[in-house]
């Protein structure tokens, strides 16, 4: 016996309500498959949920487009290159005994950390730029010789340029998260509406049997699944 299952994607939720609403609109004579009050609520909820989903997708696209832009990627790449080169040069100075291994602690590095840290993420690049800038200032303020080629000032310049882009991206991300929260908040209400509509549809066609009943309900958007190995009539 086939079974019902509520939609588990937003697109499928919209399609479920839309199919029932459109089929009611297209009916040339009124049949109380869905009550007028339920129809009004469904149309209003469909409109609101579709707008919420469209806003989320539009905000997500803006966020992704910004993070993929040549400006964002170039500034990220440059900041990553300069901070990694700074750390490599510093470690070479330690190896040549120009700096002490304990000086690494200024940069929030373990004393035995002779490799460049993982800089694969945007957040990691920002964090290590900040560590380098803060650490170099603290070390040189205590009489240490500055690192050259690149200098901390160069790292700071490219950190600022990338951080500006990152903060803009963060604002877009917040807009995306807020629009997704609105969609998430509406889902229980949408699912409840679909359940109520499907129950009403199945009650209306309860006098029919077999595939005739299932097909009548399917016309109004009810989705049925067959279990593995189960055959239709």
N, CA, C and O of each residue as an XYZ file, in Angstrom:
932
protein
N       0.845     -1.190      0.000
C       0.000      0.000      0.000
C       0.885      1.246      0.000
O       1.731      1.380      0.884
N       0.725      2.152     -0.948
C       1.557      3.359     -0.990
C       1.307      4.236      0.236
O       0.252      4.166      0.867
N       2.293      5.055      0.552
C       2.173      5.924      1.725
C       2.506      7.365      1.340
O       3.215      7.616      0.366
N       1.988      8.288      2.112
C       2.258      9.704      1.918
C       3.524     10.100      2.658
O       3.905      9.495      3.660
N       4.163     11.139      2.129
C       5.284     11.713      2.859
C       5.327     13.196      2.546
O       5.342     13.591      1.380
N       5.348     14.009      3.575
C       5.383     15.446      3.352
C       6.670     15.854      2.627
O       7.702     15.202      2.786
N       6.613     16.915      1.842
C       7.817     17.377      1.131
C       8.953     17.699      2.093
O       8.718     18.165      3.208
N      10.172     17.451      1.660
C      11.318     17.742      2.536
C      12.249     18.797      1.939
O      13.347     19.015      2.452
N      11.815     19.456      0.850
C      12.566     20.594      0.312
C      11.601     21.762      0.140
O      10.390     21.570      0.026
N      12.147     22.962      0.125
C      11.293     24.141     -0.010
C      10.619     24.182     -1.378
O       9.460     24.581     -1.490
N      11.333     23.776     -2.399
C      10.738     23.750     -3.740
C       9.558     22.790     -3.788
O       8.532     23.086     -4.399
N       9.710     21.631     -3.138
C       8.626     20.653     -3.114
C       7.459     21.158     -2.267
O       6.304     20.865     -2.577
N       7.737     21.897     -1.223
C       6.662     22.487     -0.407
C       5.828     23.460     -1.241
O       4.597     23.423     -1.229
N       6.528     24.321     -1.958
C       5.830     25.287     -2.819
C       5.005     24.562     -3.868
O       3.859     24.928     -4.125
N       5.586     23.533     -4.474
C       4.884     22.788     -5.515
C       3.638     22.101     -4.967
O       2.616     22.035     -5.649
N       3.719     21.586     -3.729
C       2.579     20.886     -3.136
C       1.391     21.823     -2.950
O       0.266     21.487     -3.321
N       1.641     22.997     -2.376
C       0.544     23.952     -2.166
C       0.073     24.519     -3.495
O      -1.127     24.668     -3.723
N       1.010     24.832     -4.363
C       0.687     25.430     -5.657
C      -0.192     24.510     -6.499
O      -1.132     24.969     -7.149
N       0.110     23.219     -6.488
C      -0.672     22.260     -7.276
C      -2.118     22.212     -6.805
O      -3.042     22.221     -7.618
N      -2.311     22.159     -5.493
C      -3.671     22.109     -4.955
C      -4.430     23.394     -5.250
O      -5.587     23.356     -5.669
N      -3.776     24.533     -5.031
C      -4.412     25.830     -5.269
C      -4.774     25.996     -6.742
O      -5.886     26.408     -7.071
N      -3.838     25.676     -7.620
C      -4.092     25.841     -9.053
C      -5.190     24.906     -9.548
O      -5.991     25.278    -10.406
N      -5.223     23.685     -9.001
C      -6.247     22.734     -9.440
C      -7.629     23.195     -8.993
O      -8.616     23.021     -9.708
N      -7.686     23.788     -7.796
C      -8.964     24.342     -7.330
C      -9.399     25.509     -8.216
O     -10.583     25.643     -8.528
N      -8.465     26.339     -8.617
C      -8.775     27.483     -9.470
C      -9.263     27.030    -10.845
O     -10.150     27.642    -11.440
N      -8.665     25.949    -11.333
C      -8.992     25.481    -12.686
C     -10.272     24.658    -12.751
O     -10.761     24.349    -13.838
N     -10.818     24.303    -11.584
C     -12.046     23.503    -11.566
C     -13.225     24.355    -12.036
O     -13.467     25.434    -11.496
N     -13.951     23.874    -13.035
C     -15.027     24.687    -13.629
C     -16.255     24.740    -12.731
O     -17.094     25.626    -12.892
N     -16.377     23.825    -11.805
C     -17.472     23.880    -10.837
C     -16.881     23.666     -9.450
O     -15.878     22.970     -9.294
N     -17.497     24.256     -8.464
C     -16.936     24.178     -7.117
C     -17.174     22.798     -6.508
O     -18.294     22.289     -6.481
N     -16.091     22.218     -6.028
C     -16.170     20.959     -5.282
C     -15.431     21.200     -3.972
O     -14.305     21.698     -3.989
N     -16.026     20.866     -2.858
C     -15.427     21.169     -1.551
C     -14.236     20.274     -1.194
O     -14.147     19.744     -0.086
N     -13.324     20.119     -2.162
C     -12.107     19.351     -1.882
C     -11.305     20.086     -0.807
O     -10.774     19.485      0.127
N     -11.238     21.389     -0.973
C     -10.596     22.266     -0.001
C     -11.577     23.388      0.291
O     -12.150     23.963     -0.635
N     -11.778     23.706      1.549
C     -12.744     24.739      1.923
C     -12.276     26.117      1.453
O     -11.075     26.338      1.294
N     -13.200     27.035      1.232
C     -12.807     28.398      0.833
C     -11.855     29.050      1.830
O     -10.923     29.751      1.437
N     -12.087     28.819      3.113
C     -11.216     29.408      4.132
C      -9.806     28.835      4.029
O      -8.824     29.573      4.111
N      -9.708     27.516      3.849
C      -8.398     26.883      3.704
C      -7.714     27.358      2.427
O      -6.501     27.565      2.410
N      -8.475     27.526      1.380
C      -7.951     28.000      0.106
C      -7.345     29.396      0.272
O      -6.253     29.661     -0.232
N      -8.038     30.277      0.966
C      -7.539     31.636      1.188
C      -6.245     31.622      1.993
O      -5.294     32.329      1.659
N      -6.210     30.815      3.057
C      -5.008     30.710      3.879
C      -3.845     30.132      3.080
O      -2.708     30.587      3.201
N      -4.144     29.127      2.262
C      -3.096     28.481      1.464
C      -2.505     29.449      0.448
O      -1.288     29.486      0.262
N      -3.360     30.237     -0.215
C      -2.878     31.205     -1.204
C      -1.993     32.262     -0.545
O      -0.951     32.631     -1.087
N      -2.405     32.738      0.608
C      -1.619     33.761      1.312
C      -0.277     33.198      1.774
O       0.761     33.843      1.629
N      -0.310     31.989      2.330
C       0.921     31.367      2.815
C       1.860     31.044      1.655
O       3.075     31.208      1.764
N       1.291     30.588      0.555
C       2.101     30.288     -0.628
C       2.834     31.538     -1.099
O       4.025     31.490     -1.406
N       2.121     32.647     -1.153
C       2.710     33.920     -1.589
C       3.842     34.330     -0.653
O       4.920     34.704     -1.115
N       3.611     34.262      0.651
C       4.612     34.683      1.636
C       5.830     33.763      1.625
O       6.966     34.226      1.715
N       5.585     32.460      1.515
C       6.692     31.501      1.553
C       7.536     31.594      0.288
O       8.760     31.475      0.341
N       6.886     31.804     -0.833
C       7.631     31.929     -2.086
C       8.533     33.167     -2.043
O       9.684     33.112     -2.476
N       8.013     34.275     -1.525
C       8.828     35.490     -1.408
C      10.017     35.246     -0.483
O      11.140     35.650     -0.785
N       9.763     34.584      0.646
C      10.844     34.297      1.597
C      11.924     33.423      0.956
O      13.114     33.670      1.149
N      11.518     32.413      0.203
C      12.490     31.526     -0.470
C      13.252     32.270     -1.553
O      14.462     32.093     -1.693
N      12.557     33.099     -2.318
C      13.208     33.878     -3.380
C      14.230     34.849     -2.790
O      15.319     35.026     -3.338
N      13.867     35.477     -1.665
C      14.802     36.405     -1.014
C      16.049     35.677     -0.532
O      17.165     36.177     -0.674
N      15.853     34.499      0.037
C      17.004     33.722      0.511
C      17.921     33.351     -0.647
O      19.138     33.514     -0.556
N      17.344     32.854     -1.731
C      18.159     32.444     -2.886
C      18.878     33.639     -3.510
O      20.026     33.521     -3.940
N      18.202     34.791     -3.558
C      18.824     35.997     -4.121
C      19.991     36.455     -3.246
O      21.044     36.827     -3.763
N      19.807     36.430     -1.915
C      20.878     36.830     -1.002
C      22.051     35.858     -1.048
O      23.211     36.265     -0.986
N      21.737     34.564     -1.157
C      22.793     33.558     -1.252
C      23.614     33.757     -2.514
O      24.840     33.651     -2.490
N      22.937     34.046     -3.613
C      23.630     34.265     -4.881
C      24.539     35.486     -4.802
O      25.660     35.459     -5.311
N      24.061     36.562     -4.164
C      24.889     37.761     -3.993
C      26.130     37.451     -3.164
O      27.232     37.892     -3.488
N      25.939     36.692     -2.096
C      27.059     36.332     -1.230
C      28.097     35.506     -1.982
O      29.294     35.780     -1.901
N      27.635     34.500     -2.711
C      28.556     33.631     -3.455
C      29.243     34.391     -4.584
O      30.433     34.200     -4.836
N      28.500     35.242     -5.252
C      29.066     36.026     -6.351
C      30.166     36.952     -5.831
O      31.206     37.120     -6.468
N      29.917     37.554     -4.656
C      30.915     38.457     -4.072
C      32.188     37.694     -3.708
O      33.293     38.145     -4.007
N      32.027     36.525     -3.053
C      33.205     35.763     -2.612
C      33.981     35.178     -3.789
O      35.169     34.880     -3.663
N      33.312     35.013     -4.939
C      33.996     34.477     -6.127
C      34.570     35.574     -7.011
O      35.261     35.283     -7.987
N      34.295     36.822     -6.685
C      34.723     37.934     -7.537
C      36.242     38.014     -7.599
O      36.932     37.562     -6.685
N      36.760     38.592     -8.679
C      38.203     38.698     -8.852
C      38.826     39.596     -7.788
O      39.945     39.341     -7.344
N      38.112     40.648     -7.373
C      38.653     41.545     -6.344
C      38.841     40.793     -5.034
O      39.903     40.858     -4.414
N      37.802     40.082     -4.620
C      37.867     39.334     -3.352
C      38.970     38.284     -3.407
O      39.798     38.200     -2.499
N      38.981     37.489     -4.463
C      39.952     36.406     -4.570
C      41.390     36.921     -4.686
O      42.310     36.325     -4.127
N      41.583     38.030     -5.414
C      42.930     38.585     -5.557
C      43.455     39.126     -4.233
O      44.626     38.946     -3.896
N      42.573     39.795     -3.482
C      43.008     40.339     -2.194
C      43.265     39.223     -1.180
O      44.180     39.319     -0.361
N      42.463     38.176     -1.238
C      42.705     37.013     -0.381
C      44.037     36.365     -0.726
O      44.829     36.054      0.164
N      44.287     36.161     -2.016
C      45.519     35.501     -2.465
C      46.743     36.319     -2.057
O      47.746     35.760     -1.612
N      46.662     37.640     -2.208
C      47.803     38.496     -1.882
C      48.074     38.505     -0.384
O      49.224     38.405      0.042
N      47.014     38.627      0.418
C      47.189     38.597      1.876
C      47.784     37.268      2.314
O      48.670     37.233      3.169
N      47.302     36.174      1.733
C      47.828     34.838      2.074
C      49.308     34.735      1.709
O      50.107     34.193      2.472
N      49.663     35.259      0.542
C      51.046     35.176      0.079
C      51.979     35.954      1.009
O      53.041     35.456      1.383
N      51.584     37.171      1.379
C      52.459     38.004      2.199
C      52.612     37.461      3.616
O      53.714     37.478      4.165
N      51.519     36.976      4.216
C      51.653     36.472      5.577
C      52.437     35.157      5.604
O      53.195     34.900      6.539
N      52.250     34.329      4.577
C      53.011     33.072      4.532
C      54.496     33.349      4.310
O      55.348     32.687      4.903
N      54.810     34.340      3.449
C      56.216     34.684      3.210
C      56.854     35.266      4.467
O      58.011     34.978      4.773
N      56.100     36.082      5.190
C      56.621     36.657      6.428
C      56.993     35.538      7.407
O      58.076     35.552      7.993
N      56.092     34.575      7.577
C      56.348     33.493      8.530
C      57.527     32.640      8.072
O      58.336     32.207      8.893
N      57.629     32.395      6.759
C      58.758     31.618      6.236
C      60.076     32.338      6.496
O      61.053     31.714      6.910
N      60.109     33.663      6.253
C      61.332     34.437      6.474
C      61.688     34.444      7.954
O      62.855     34.297      8.319
N      60.680     34.615      8.803
C      60.935     34.604     10.244
C      61.535     33.261     10.667
O      62.505     33.227     11.424
N      60.965     32.165     10.185
C      61.475     30.844     10.547
C      62.901     30.617     10.032
O      63.701     29.938     10.676
N      63.209     31.190      8.868
C      64.592     31.099      8.344
C      65.551     31.857      9.255
O      66.679     31.421      9.480
N      65.091     33.002      9.781
C      65.930     33.767     10.709
C      66.183     32.983     11.998
O      67.277     33.033     12.559
N      65.166     32.262     12.458
C      65.332     31.409     13.638
C      66.346     30.313     13.330
O      67.210     30.011     14.153
N      66.238     29.724     12.155
C      67.151     28.640     11.759
C      68.592     29.131     11.676
O      69.529     28.380     11.946
N      68.761     30.405     11.299
C      70.114     30.980     11.199
C      70.567     31.570     12.539
O      71.620     32.202     12.621
N      69.764     31.358     13.583
C      70.066     31.870     14.928
C      70.080     33.390     15.017
O      70.697     33.970     15.911
N      69.384     34.028     14.068
C      69.245     35.487     14.136
C      68.138     35.865     15.118
O      68.204     36.906     15.771
N      67.121     35.007     15.213
C      66.062     35.173     16.202
C      66.017     33.913     17.068
O      66.498     32.852     16.671
N      65.436     34.052     18.241
C      65.270     32.901     19.121
C      63.988     32.139     18.779
O      63.012     32.716     18.299
N      64.014     30.845     19.035
C      62.811     30.034     18.816
C      61.677     30.518     19.727
O      60.502     30.447     19.367
N      62.046     31.003     20.898
C      61.031     31.498     21.836
C      60.331     32.747     21.315
O      59.248     33.091     21.789
N      60.942     33.437     20.334
C      60.302     34.624     19.741
C      59.010     34.263     19.004
O      58.175     35.131     18.748
N      58.852     33.001     18.670
C      57.634     32.578     17.969
C      56.388     32.823     18.815
O      55.297     33.019     18.281
N      56.553     32.813     20.115
C      55.384     33.008     20.981
C      54.776     34.398     20.810
O      53.595     34.594     21.097
N      55.568     35.364     20.345
C      55.004     36.692     20.062
C      53.891     36.600     19.019
O      52.937     37.377     19.031
N      54.040     35.636     18.124
C      53.100     35.490     17.000
C      52.040     34.415     17.240
O      51.360     33.967     16.316
N      51.919     34.013     18.515
C      50.962     32.960     18.897
C      51.294     31.628     18.239
O      50.403     30.845     17.908
N      52.609     31.378     18.051
C      53.072     30.107     17.503
C      53.812     29.333     18.583
O      54.478     29.935     19.425
N      53.707     28.006     18.572
C      54.539     27.205     19.475
C      56.018     27.411     19.143
O      56.363     27.699     17.996
N      56.882     27.266     20.131
C      58.313     27.500     19.906
C      58.908     26.577     18.850
O      59.867     26.946     18.173
N      58.340     25.369     18.703
C      58.903     24.408     17.750
C      58.173     24.413     16.403
O      58.346     23.497     15.599
N      57.367     25.432     16.161
C      56.588     25.484     14.914
C      57.443     26.088     13.802
O      57.560     27.308     13.687
N      58.032     25.225     12.994
C      58.941     25.685     11.940
C      58.289     25.715     10.561
O      58.934     26.066      9.573
N      57.010     25.346     10.496
C      56.300     25.330      9.225
C      55.279     26.463      9.183
O      54.884     27.007     10.214
N      54.863     26.802      7.961
C      53.796     27.790      7.788
C      52.483     27.145      8.208
O      52.198     26.023      7.789
N      51.676     27.819      9.022
C      50.394     27.223      9.448
C      49.423     27.075      8.284
O      49.657     27.599      7.196
N      48.359     26.374      8.520
C      47.328     26.170      7.502
C      46.654     27.508      7.197
O      46.079     28.141      8.083
N      46.731     27.926      5.944
C      46.128     29.202      5.511
C      45.081     28.966      4.427
O      44.859     29.822      3.570
N      44.446     27.809      4.470
C      43.518     27.446      3.402
C      42.182     28.189      3.490
O      41.477     28.320      2.490
N      41.836     28.674      4.681
C      40.552     29.360      4.826
C      40.745     30.869      4.929
O      41.820     31.350      5.287
N      39.686     31.602      4.609
C      39.721     33.062      4.717
C      39.989     33.486      6.158
O      40.783     34.392      6.410
N      39.317     32.821      7.105
C      39.449     33.171      8.521
C      40.881     32.942      8.990
O      41.411     33.733      9.770
N      41.509     31.870      8.522
C      42.885     31.567      8.919
C      43.841     32.642      8.413
O      44.768     33.029      9.125
N      43.629     33.122      7.203
C      44.481     34.185      6.649
C      44.375     35.439      7.514
O      45.390     36.041      7.862
N      43.155     35.832      7.861
C      42.950     37.002      8.702
C      43.592     36.816     10.076
O      44.260     37.714     10.588
N      43.381     35.639     10.665
C      43.917     35.384     12.004
C      45.433     35.488     12.022
O      46.003     36.101     12.925
N      46.101     34.884     11.018
C      47.559     34.881     11.025
C      48.146     36.227     10.614
O      49.251     36.576     11.028
N      47.417     36.976      9.811
C      47.843     38.364      9.546
C      47.825     39.154     10.856
O      48.769     39.881     11.167
N      46.750     39.004     11.609
C      46.630     39.703     12.894
C      47.722     39.255     13.863
O      48.298     40.077     14.575
N      48.009     37.943     13.891
C      49.067     37.428     14.768
C      50.427     38.018     14.405
O      51.213     38.390     15.276
N      50.685     38.095     13.103
C      51.974     38.622     12.631
C      52.110     40.103     12.973
O      53.145     40.541     13.475
N      51.055     40.870     12.696
C      51.097     42.317     12.951
C      51.283     42.595     14.441
O      52.149     43.378     14.830
N      50.477     41.958     15.259
C      50.554     42.146     16.707
C      51.898     41.655     17.251
O      52.535     42.328     18.061
N      52.321     40.467     16.791
C      53.561     39.879     17.299
C      54.794     40.658     16.905
O      55.711     40.823     17.710
N      54.828     41.144     15.664
C      56.002     41.890     15.199
C      56.132     43.211     15.949
O      57.235     43.635     16.293
N      55.004     43.850     16.196
C      55.042     45.104     16.951
C      55.551     44.867     18.376
O      56.365     45.631     18.894
N      55.056     43.794     18.998
C      55.463     43.500     20.373
C      56.942     43.118     20.437
O      57.651     43.551     21.346
N      57.411     42.317     19.489
C      58.802     41.848     19.512
C      59.779     42.990     19.263
O      60.779     43.123     19.968
N      59.486     43.819     18.252
C      60.389     44.937     17.939
C      60.339     46.010     19.024
O      61.323     46.715     19.250
N      59.188     46.132     19.698
C      59.088     47.115     20.788
C      60.026     46.752     21.935
O      60.406     47.613     22.728
N      60.399     45.473     22.022
C      61.322     45.012     23.066
C      62.759     44.917     22.556
O      63.612     44.275     23.168
N      63.002     45.566     21.429
C      64.369     45.654     20.926
C      64.725     44.653     19.857
O      65.869     44.639     19.401
N      63.790     43.808     19.432
C      64.084     42.825     18.388
C      64.226     43.478     17.026
O      63.591     44.494     16.744
N      65.057     42.892     16.189
C      65.221     43.407     14.820
C      63.996     43.060     13.992
O      63.469     41.954     14.116
N      63.526     43.979     13.145
C      62.342     43.688     12.339
C      62.626     42.686     11.218
O      63.759     42.536     10.762
N      61.586     42.024     10.801
C      61.669     41.120      9.648
C      61.538     41.970      8.380
O      60.704     42.873      8.312
N      62.370     41.673      7.382
C      62.302     42.390      6.106
C      61.928     41.432      4.981
O      62.150     40.224      5.063
N      61.368     41.996      3.954
C      61.079     41.276      2.709
C      60.263     39.992      2.919
O      60.780     38.902      2.674
N      59.009     40.093      3.363
C      58.237     41.335      3.509
C      58.293     41.871      4.943
O      58.548     41.135      5.896
N      58.052     43.146      5.058
C      57.955     43.749      6.375
C      56.552     43.548      6.935
O      55.612     43.201      6.219
N      56.447     43.779      8.239
C      55.127     43.706      8.871
C      54.191     44.756      8.272
O      52.991     44.511      8.147
N      54.730     45.929      7.900
C      53.904     46.993      7.311
C      53.264     46.530      6.005
O      52.112     46.862      5.724
N      54.010     45.764      5.206
C      53.453     45.225      3.956
C      52.328     44.247      4.255
O      51.279     44.281      3.611
N      52.547     43.377      5.231
C      51.501     42.433      5.628
C      50.263     43.201      6.078
O      49.139     42.829      5.740
N      50.472     44.281      6.847
C      49.346     45.066      7.364
C      48.544     45.709      6.234
O      47.316     45.766      6.296
N      49.232     46.190      5.211
C      48.543     46.820      4.071
C      47.619     45.821      3.391
O      46.452     46.123      3.137
N      48.133     44.642      3.097
C      47.323     43.653      2.378
C      46.291     42.989      3.285
O      45.259     42.508      2.817
N      46.577     42.966      4.579
C      45.564     42.529      5.541
C      44.380     43.484      5.527
O      43.230     43.047      5.469
N      44.651     44.790      5.581
C      43.575     45.793      5.585
C      42.741     45.711      4.308
O      41.514     45.799      4.355
N      43.408     45.542      3.171
C      42.686     45.465      1.898
C      41.772     44.243      1.850
O      40.632     44.328      1.393
N      42.282     43.102      2.325
C      41.445     41.903      2.318
C      40.361     41.972      3.379
O      39.223     41.566      3.144
N      40.719     42.490      4.552
C      39.741     42.567      5.642
C      38.543     43.434      5.245
O      37.413     43.158      5.648
N      38.790     44.472      4.463
C      37.697     45.315      3.967
C      36.712     44.491      3.136
O      35.497     44.613      3.289
N      37.255     43.657      2.261
C      36.409     42.777      1.449
C      35.708     41.737      2.313
O      34.537     41.424      2.101
N      36.440     41.208      3.288
C      35.873     40.160      4.142
C      34.697     40.691      4.956
O      33.696     39.996      5.133
N      34.817     41.917      5.450
C      33.717     42.506      6.231
C      32.489     42.727      5.358
O      31.364     42.520      5.812
N      32.689     43.142      4.118
C      31.555     43.284      3.199
C      30.904     41.927      2.946
O      29.680     41.804      2.909
N      31.745     40.920      2.775
C      31.227     39.564      2.572
C      30.451     39.095      3.799
O      29.431     38.416      3.673
N      30.935     39.457      4.984
C      30.260     39.086      6.231
C      28.873     39.703      6.311
O      27.934     39.058      6.779
N      28.735     40.948      5.859
C      27.428     41.598      5.855
C      26.462     40.861      4.930
O      25.295     40.666      5.269
N      26.952     40.456      3.768
C      26.118     39.685      2.838
C      25.755     38.334      3.450
O      24.637     37.845      3.283
N      26.706     37.741      4.156
C      26.458     36.454      4.804
C      25.373     36.586      5.868
O      24.515     35.712      5.996
N      25.410     37.685      6.635
C      24.393     37.910      7.659
C      23.010     38.056      7.026
O      22.023     37.546      7.557
N      22.942     38.758      5.885
C      21.668     38.907      5.180
C      21.151     37.551      4.715
O      19.955     37.272      4.793
N      22.067     36.708      4.228
C      21.689     35.365      3.785
C      21.175     34.538      4.956
O      20.153     33.860      4.845
N      21.884     34.595      6.074
C      21.477     33.824      7.254
C      20.130     34.295      7.792
O      19.313     33.481      8.221
N      19.898     35.608      7.769
C      18.635     36.139      8.256
C      17.479     35.713      7.351
O      16.407     35.355      7.838
N      17.695     35.752      6.046
C      16.629     35.334      5.123
C      16.380     33.833      5.224
O      15.243     33.383      5.077
N      17.438     33.050      5.476
C      17.259     31.607      5.677
C      16.492     31.343      6.970
O      15.682     30.420      7.036
N      16.749     32.158      8.002
C      16.030     31.988      9.263
C      14.530     32.212      9.059
O      13.707     31.505      9.640
N      14.181     33.206      8.225
C      12.762     33.464      7.952
C      12.125     32.258      7.263
O      11.008     31.857      7.591
N      12.853     31.689      6.303
C      12.345     30.497      5.615
C      12.170     29.356      6.610
O      11.137     28.686      6.616
N      13.178     29.134      7.452
C      13.126     28.046      8.440
C      11.965     28.230      9.409
O      11.299     27.265      9.784
N      11.729     29.484      9.813
C      10.636     29.754     10.746
C       9.266     29.457     10.124
O       8.315     29.120     10.830
N       9.178     29.586      8.800
C       7.901     29.369      8.127
C       7.638     27.904      7.809
O       6.487     27.521      7.594
N       8.655     27.094      7.775
C       8.486     25.702      7.344
C       7.465     24.918      8.158
O       6.645     24.215      7.567
N       7.474     25.007      9.508
C       6.446     24.261     10.265
C       5.027     24.680      9.876
O       4.135     23.837      9.780
N       4.820     25.963      9.656
C       3.499     26.458      9.257
C       3.123     25.938      7.876
O       1.976     25.557      7.642
N       4.084     25.922      6.967
C       3.847     25.420      5.619
C       3.541     23.928      5.649
O       2.610     23.469      4.986
N       4.322     23.169      6.417
C       4.093     21.728      6.523
C       2.723     21.427      7.122
O       2.037     20.496      6.698
N       2.334     22.232      8.118
C       1.013     22.041      8.726
C      -0.097     22.306      7.721
O      -1.107     21.603      7.706
N       0.089     23.320      6.883
C      -0.899     23.627      5.848
C      -0.997     22.506      4.830
O      -2.097     22.112      4.442
N       0.146     21.989      4.393
C       0.146     20.882      3.430
C      -0.570     19.671      4.014
O      -1.387     19.041      3.343
N      -0.258     19.346      5.271
C      -0.896     18.211      5.933
C      -2.414     18.402      5.998
O      -3.174     17.474      5.723
N      -2.844     19.602      6.362
C      -4.270     19.888      6.458
C      -4.942     19.772      5.088
O      -6.037     19.220      4.982
N      -4.303     20.279      4.057
C      -4.851     20.204      2.705
C      -4.924     18.760      2.222
O      -5.935     18.341      1.658
N      -3.848     17.997      2.445
C      -3.837     16.614      1.978
C      -4.888     15.774      2.703
O      -5.529     14.912      2.100
N      -5.060     16.031      4.002
C      -6.109     15.313      4.735
C      -7.488     15.635      4.162
O      -8.334     14.752      4.022
N      -7.701     16.904      3.833
C      -8.984     17.323      3.262
C      -9.209     16.679      1.891
O     -10.316     16.245      1.572
N      -8.159     16.625      1.098
C      -8.253     16.028     -0.239
C      -8.578     14.541     -0.140
O      -9.455     14.038     -0.842
N      -7.856     13.840      0.747
C      -8.096     12.403      0.891
C      -9.496     12.107      1.440
O     -10.123     11.123      1.048
N      -9.977     12.949      2.335
C     -11.345     12.751      2.842
C     -12.377     12.909      1.727
O     -13.356     12.166      1.665
N     -12.151     13.871      0.862
C     -13.113     14.131     -0.214
C     -13.210     12.936     -1.175
O     -14.287     12.612     -1.673
N     -12.061     12.290     -1.424
C     -12.053     11.173     -2.376
C     -12.069      9.813     -1.665
O     -11.678      8.802     -2.248
N     -12.513      9.791     -0.431
C     -12.501      8.553      0.357
C     -13.416      7.480     -0.211
O     -13.213      6.294      0.046
N     -14.439      7.891     -0.995
C     -15.380      6.909     -1.536
C     -14.799      6.153     -2.729
O     -15.348      5.129     -3.136
N     -13.692      6.647     -3.294
C     -13.040      5.958     -4.407
C     -12.039      4.951     -3.854
O     -11.642      5.034     -2.692
N     -11.642      4.016     -4.676
C     -10.707      2.980     -4.217
C      -9.536      2.835     -5.176
O      -9.594      3.276     -6.324
N      -8.473      2.208     -4.685
C      -7.323      1.856     -5.513
C      -6.671      3.052     -6.187
O      -6.604      4.155     -5.644
N      -6.189      2.777     -7.412
C      -5.483      3.805     -8.159
C      -6.377      4.979     -8.531
O      -5.896      6.100     -8.696
N      -7.678      4.726     -8.663
C      -8.591      5.830     -8.995
C      -8.550      6.884     -7.888
O      -8.487      8.083     -8.162
N      -8.587      6.432     -6.660
C      -8.522      7.357     -5.517
C      -7.154      8.035     -5.451
O      -7.074      9.246     -5.242
N      -6.092      7.274     -5.626
C      -4.748      7.845     -5.564
C      -4.543      8.892     -6.649
O      -3.979      9.956     -6.395
N      -5.002      8.588     -7.858
C      -4.821      9.530     -8.967
C      -5.629     10.803     -8.769
O      -5.180     11.888     -9.138
N      -6.813     10.678     -8.190
C      -7.620     11.868     -7.905
C      -6.904     12.759     -6.893
O      -6.900     13.983     -7.019
N      -6.304     12.131     -5.898
C      -5.558     12.904     -4.902
C      -4.274     13.487     -5.493
O      -3.877     14.604     -5.163
N      -3.638     12.718     -6.364
C      -2.410     13.216     -6.997
C      -2.686     14.469     -7.820
O      -1.840     15.360     -7.902
N      -3.873     14.540     -8.433
C      -4.219     15.719     -9.220
C      -4.155     16.987     -8.381
O      -3.908     18.074     -8.905
N      -4.379     16.845     -7.077
C      -4.337     17.982     -6.164
C      -2.996     18.099     -5.436
O      -2.865     18.866     -4.482
N      -2.021     17.345     -5.887
C      -0.659     17.492     -5.366
C      -0.229     16.529     -4.294
O       0.912     16.600     -3.838
N      -1.111     15.612     -3.864
C      -0.707     14.642     -2.843
C       0.328     13.699     -3.457
O       0.137     13.194     -4.563
N       1.405     13.472     -2.745
C       2.497     12.638     -3.253
C       2.495     11.307     -2.515
O       2.503     11.258     -1.285
N       2.484     10.232     -3.294
C       2.508      8.885     -2.713
C       3.788      8.174     -3.130
O       4.306      8.374     -4.229
N       4.281      7.344     -2.226
C       5.471      6.556     -2.496
C       5.139      5.080     -2.324
O       4.374      4.691     -1.442
N       5.729      4.284     -3.182
C       5.586      2.816     -3.060
C       6.825      2.278     -2.378
O       7.947      2.700     -2.657
N       6.599      1.347     -1.487
C       7.734      0.706     -0.824
C       8.481     -0.180     -1.815
O       7.940     -0.576     -2.848
N       9.705     -0.477     -1.487
C      10.539     -1.276     -2.365
C       9.875     -2.621     -2.641
O       9.477     -3.330     -1.718
N       9.763     -2.957     -3.905
C       9.142     -4.216     -4.305
C       7.650     -4.148     -4.437
O       7.027     -5.102     -4.902
N       7.048     -3.030     -4.034
C       5.596     -2.891     -4.123
C       5.202     -2.412     -5.522
O       5.819     -1.488     -6.052
N       4.197     -3.020     -6.117
C       3.791     -2.700     -7.471
C       2.472     -1.947     -7.476
O       1.637     -2.110     -6.585
N       2.303     -1.118     -8.500
C       1.027     -0.434     -8.664
C       0.032     -1.397     -9.319
O       0.418     -2.437     -9.853
N      -1.248     -1.034     -9.268
C      -2.251     -1.879     -9.911
C      -2.030     -1.923    -11.417
O      -2.780     -2.588    -12.132
